[in-house]
Amino acid sequence: MKLLVRNLSRSTSEEEIRNLFSAHGDVDSCDLVLDQTTGKSKGFAFVEMPNDDQAQKAISNLHEAMVDKSRIRVKISQ
């Protein structure tokens, strides 16, 4: 299941996001979206989790969680 993670702090790294979601299950990929010009985070990422139950658990536990002083939003990517 592909998840969209929004409202990330600009200082949150791809590794931190992967670790956050790995606590709830297996993570196939984690892609932090970067600005092509500056190379800095745009504040959102995509996380791919192969197990739907684990992905739902991650959504339940991480949606509106505080990460690096930002309240993140997690949902299924459309």
Residue pairs with C-beta under 8 A, 6 or more apart in sequence:
1 48
1 49
1 50
1 51
1 52
1 55
1 56
1 76
2 46
2 47
2 48
2 76
2 77
3 21
3 46
3 47
3 48
3 49
3 55
3 58
3 59
3 74
3 75
3 76
3 77
4 44
4 45
4 46
4 74
4 75
4 76
4 77
4 78
5 17
5 44
5 45
5 46
5 47
5 62
5 72
5 73
5 74
6 43
6 44
6 72
6 73
6 74
6 75
7 43
7 44
7 70
7 71
7 72
7 73
8 17
8 32
8 41
8 43
8 44
8 45
8 67
8 68
8 70
8 72
9 43
9 67
9 68
9 69
9 70
10 40
10 41
10 43
11 41
11 68
12 32
12 41
12 67
12 68
12 70
13 32
14 30
14 31
14 32
14 45
16 67
16 68
17 30
17 32
17 45
17 47
18 27
18 30
18 47
20 62
20 67
21 27
21 30
21 47
21 49
21 58
21 62
24 54
24 57
24 58
24 61
24 62
25 49
25 51
25 53
25 54
25 55
25 57
25 58
26 49
26 50
26 51
26 54
27 47
27 48
27 49
28 48
28 49
28 50
29 46
29 47
29 48
30 45
30 46
30 47
30 48
31 45
31 46
31 47
32 41
32 45
33 41
33 42
33 44
33 45
33 46
34 40
34 41
34 42
35 41
35 42
46 77
47 58
49 55
49 58
55 76
58 74
59 74
59 75
59 76
62 72
62 74
63 72
63 73
63 74
63 75
64 71
64 72
64 73
65 71
65 72
66 72
